[in-house]
Amino acid sequence: MRITGGAFRSRSLASPSGSETRPTADRVREALFSILENRYELTGARVLDLYAGTGALGLEALSRGASHVTFVERRREALAAIRTNVASLGVLAQSELMPRTVHAALAALAGPFKLIFADPPYADVQSGVAAEVMSGLARLLGEGSVFVLEHGKKAAAPSIAGLGCVDSRTYGDTALVFYEPR
């Protein structure tokens, strides 16, 4: 796994062993950031990476000009990978790590964020748990902001209070849904 564009292009990222972490594939990240860079201003953006896993989405945003990323992840192995990746890219000053559940982090965070990513376990999207956890997300987004949800293509894109779906794309088994504040 590597950074696909920007200042850190082609730099490798550490990933925890095992099957609990499902990093976003390089080609999906590349397509995602192509869309984001064409529609939104990433330079100087404040970014929130929920269910961060390896931190690849947030680190890709930093590589492409974001000014700060908050990573939310609760699993010890994934936290270690994020710390390793942040250190190897030299972006400690532009990063904040919140080692807690997404639900707890969302209650503690203050916006606005320009860009929010969430890559929850696919089963949480299918069961509706992810939509419930993210029900208060709209308060963290400002005007011109976007929330991107990654989920399995077999699950329907959830409705999230205060957000409207503006686009969705499918890449293999992965779906990306783009939401903006209403």
N, C-alpha and C positions, 0 to 999 in steps of 0.2 A: 504494500500500500504506500502511496506517495502523494505529495501535494501536486495538483495538476496544472496550476497556473500562478502567475504573480511572482513576487520576490523570492519565494521559497520553492519555485517550480522544480519538480523532480526530486525533492528531498524526501527521504524515506521516513515513515512513521512507525513507531512501535505499536504493537497490538497485543492484548492479553491472549494467552492460550485458552483453549476451550471453546465451547459453542455458545456461551451466554452473550458474548459481544458479537454483533453482526454489523461490521463497519460498512458504511455506504461505499459501494463499488466506485473505483476511480472514474469510470465512464459516466456513471450517474452524477457524480459530483461535478465533473467537467460540464455536462449538459445543464445541470442546475445553475452553476455559476455563469454560464453563457446567458441563460435567461435572466438571471438577476442583474448582471452587468448591463444588459440592454434595457432594462425597465426601471432600475433603482440606482441611486447613487450610493456606492459602497464606501467611497473614500471618507474616512473619518467616522464611519458608522460604529455605533455601540451595538454589540451583538450578544444574544443569549442562545446558548447551545444546551438544550434540554435532553436528558437521556444521552449525554455526550459520548459515552463509550470510549473511543480512542481520542476524541477531540478533533477528528478530521474535518468536520464541517466548520467549526469555529476557527481552526488553524488555517483552513483554506480562505476564510473570510479575511483573516489578518494578512495573509500572503497577498491578497488582492486589494489591500488598502484600508480595511477596517481599523479603527483606533483601539478598540478594547473588546474583549470577549469574556463573558462569564460562563463558565462550564458548570453544569449541574449533573452530578453523577453520584450514586450511592455505593456502587460495588468497588471493593478494595482493589481488585486486579485492574479494573478499568481506570481507577484514580491513579494508580501507579503508572499506567501507560500514558495518561494525560500529562502527569508531572514530567515523565521522561521526554515526551514530545515537546512540551513547552520549553524545557531546558535546552534540548538539542537545537531548537530554532532560535533560542535567545529572546523569547518574548514574555519573560516572567512579568515585566512591568506592565504589559498590556493584557495580562490575564488574571482572572480571579477564579478560584476553584471553590465550589460549594459542595462539600461532601454530605449530601442529604437527599431525601426523596424530592421528586419534582413538586409534589403537593406542598411540602414544607418550604421549599425554595420560593415557589410562587407567592406564598403568603408573606414572605419576608422581603421580596424584591420590590424596588421602586423603578418605574420607567422614566422616560420612554426609551425603548429600544428601537432601532431602525430595522433590525432583522432578528427574527426569532426562528430557530430551528427546533424541531422535535422529531426524534426517531425512536419512538417507544417500541416495546415488544409488539410484534404484529398481533399477537393474541389479545393485547390490551385494546387495540383499535377495533378488532372484530367484536369484542365483548362490550364495548362502550365505555370501559374504564378510562381510556385515554381522554375521551371527550369530556367526561365528568371532571377529571383532574385539571384539564385545561379550560374549564368554564370561565375562569376569571382572567384569562390571558389578555383580553381586549384592553384592559386598563393599563397594560404595559407597553402598548403600541401607540405611537403618535401618528400624525398625518404623514402620508407618504411612506409608511412602514409596511412590512410584509411578514407574515408568519408562514413558514413552510413546514408541512407535515409529511413525513415519509412513512409509508405503510405498505403492506402487501396488496397487490392489485386485486386479490379476491375479495377484500373488504371494501365496503362502500365508504366514501369520504364522509366523515362525521360532520354534523352541524355543530358549530361552536358559537356560543352566545356572544353577540356583539361583533362577530366577524362574518364576512361574506366571501364565498369561494369565487376567485377571479380567474383561475386556470387550474388545470390538472394535466399531468403527463404520465405516461407509463413507459418504463424501461425494463423489459424482461418481466420478472416477478415483482418489481418495485414500482410503486405509484408515488408521485409527488403532487401534493395539493397546495396551492397558493391561496392564502386568505389575506384580506385587507380589512381594516376597521370599517365599520358601517357608519 
